[in-house]
Amino acid sequence: MIEFKLPSLGADMDQGKLVEWKVKPGDVVKRGQVVAVVDTSKAAVEVEIWHDGTMLEQLVPVGETVPVGTVLATLLAPGETPEQAAAQRRAAPAARPAPKQTAPAAAVAAPISATLAQRKPISPAARKHARELNVDVEGIAGTGPHGAVTVEDVEKAAAAARAGAVPAAADRYAEMRKAIAAAMSRSKREIPHYYLSETIPMQRAAEWLARENEKRPVTERILIGALQIKAVALALAKTPELNGFWKNGTFEPATGVHIGVAISIRQGGLIPPAIHDVDKKTLAELMRALSDLVARARAGSLRSSEMSDPTITVTNLGETGVESVFGVIYPPQVALVGFGRMEARPWSEDGKLFTAPLVTASLSADHRASNGIRGARFLAELRERLQHPEEL
Amino acid sequence: MKRLSYREAMQRDPRVFLMGEDVGCYGGCYAVSRGLLDEFGPERIRDTPLSELGFVGAGVGAALGGMRPIVEVMTVNFSLLSLDQIVNSAAAFRHMSGGQFSVPLVVRIATGAGRQVAAQHSHSLENWYAHVPGLTVLAPATVEDARGMLAGALADPDPVIIFEHVQLYNAEGDLPEPWTTDIRSAAVRRAGRDVSLITYGGSLPKALAAAERLAGEGVDAEVIDLRVLRPLDTPAILASVRKCRRAVVIDEGWRTGSLAAEIVAQIAEQALYDLDAPPARVCSEEVPIPYAKHMEDAALPQTEKIVAAAKAVIGSEVPA
């Protein structure tokens, strides 16, 4: 028997609300499949499962808020029978932490004593559809005849749940602000930051990109930001101590380069979901992944792996017009790379003075994991990589 | 239109003849058979005495004897006199003879109100006939069907009752080929997705008008013309209801024990879990149809009532 537990979807998450089950008991699930949607304080996140198996029992009902680590469901391993699973469970009854009871969960429990006359009017089709969508139909306000809940009401409620609008927008903003505050306070409290910056000439990169984009349809054009992210990924090869996590008093290097991209969302929210294996992606693949990630982050449909495992974060405040940004590291990561705006400024090279598009790149790094000289090496490598855009 | 279809049928098959009150010299009380007497002669265009029991019975006998009679009954109220011949004879012979005899009889009956002819000439009793196994009951609501259904009815080896609503006799429309239409299926007269307006015969124009009005208010109504009242095209009804999730059945018969009641029962039996609201009915008030114009209008399903019922099942307006 496999236990599917609520994963931590970021350092700032200690509980989550189950918004939707994407699979039913009896469904066969594959490693990497999205099986549930969980509302964190930041977003509604699609949670993937990391085992092949068959969904056996869903222990946490939709609408319930439970702590990280709670067993959400049990699954049969491939080849396992329900009887074997039951025997295993009897042998270890304590292995299942009791889900935390919360007020909304109590409200979900149907009032069994309700008489027919007091019953909330719910159309048969709406009731059926709500079951299919795993929406709590009792909690939906009806707009049909005599205030009955209709299919449309259910669909709206489900869409709202997916978009993460279940808590009122203002509440969500407050929650997200609280989460950012907790993570950033922890970062500044625990992480001894050091900051470095480097001005990088972008003439070659910009010219090369302009030529490249001429060959591409408008929808496939690559932004300079994608080049910067790719250059960061490649530059990290020489300074792996910037790519990983500080955990339990020691540095754990990451096995891949998963770059968290800081994305602003409506009402002042900020999410840094990851693009996986950036160093192995082509620019075109990276650009597609970036566009997709931004769209989904703003629609509130991110996946759990994207939320939980960035190994370094890149923030780009160039669009807003600042010259440079010195960011706060997102724990347990150990570094954050910032880019300011790109603009033409005086520049000298080979004894000549001219104007060139420049950008200021910065590094905020955890001094526990690396020293300034390694950080400087990284920025030098980053600058070098951006002088050879064709190799990115 | 009916006249055209009569002429075609009589030219095509010498076994076809027409009889009924005033069909010959007078040309039919709705002028349906005007001119046919001159063309086909008194052998095939036969005026009958005022005796529905007698001449419908004669039609049953002629059909048993190998003819293809078309019998006209002036109103459905009068047809009650002939119920014995239709229910106890025509509908039952195939069954009672173990399949040895069939009754290829077509009975044309005018039905419905709206002409200020009061309580003995205005009722809609289609459901009485649609109740009876052994009969096929048709209700053309368009010019095309009025013309095309007769050929299908004559081709049927068993008795077919055709109900023609008196308000539709003066309807005009284009006549596309082919001139025969099927007598098995319902038709979607207007596609929509919000509410299914299920109706037939004289109520079809009212339902279509209601759908137009609803469209102006952002409600996309589908209009189903049943066309065949027995056997009902249940799959077509359910398909529409499953799509729209709301249904209003419009039937000029009285509500209690109506065809609308049968349709609502079928919806409840087979599509309950696809419904977003209880099905609604717009039927005639349970009174003998009044003579006075304003009272007659008030007693019948009208476009305003259909619009109100549709809005009520959608929920934008709570019914009074």
Contacts between the chains, C-beta under 8 A, distances in Angstrom:
chain1	res1	chain2	res2	distance
A	123	B	245	7.6
A	123	B	275	6.0
A	123	B	276	4.2
A	123	B	277	6.0
A	124	B	272	5.0
A	124	B	273	4.8
A	124	B	274	7.5
A	124	B	275	5.3
A	125	B	245	5.2
A	125	B	273	6.1
A	125	B	274	5.1
A	125	B	275	5.4
A	125	B	276	4.8
A	126	B	276	6.3
A	127	B	273	7.8
A	128	B	273	4.7
A	128	B	274	7.9
A	142	B	315	7.9
A	143	B	315	5.6
A	144	B	276	6.1
A	144	B	277	5.6
A	144	B	314	7.5
A	144	B	315	3.9
A	145	B	277	5.0
A	145	B	278	7.4
A	145	B	312	5.7
A	145	B	313	5.9
A	145	B	314	7.5
A	145	B	315	4.6
A	145	B	318	6.7
A	145	B	319	7.7
A	146	B	315	7.9
A	146	B	318	6.6
A	148	B	276	7.7
A	148	B	277	6.6
A	148	B	315	6.9
A	150	B	245	7.7
A	150	B	276	4.5
A	150	B	277	7.3
A	150	B	315	6.8
A	151	B	245	6.0
A	151	B	276	5.3
A	152	B	276	7.7
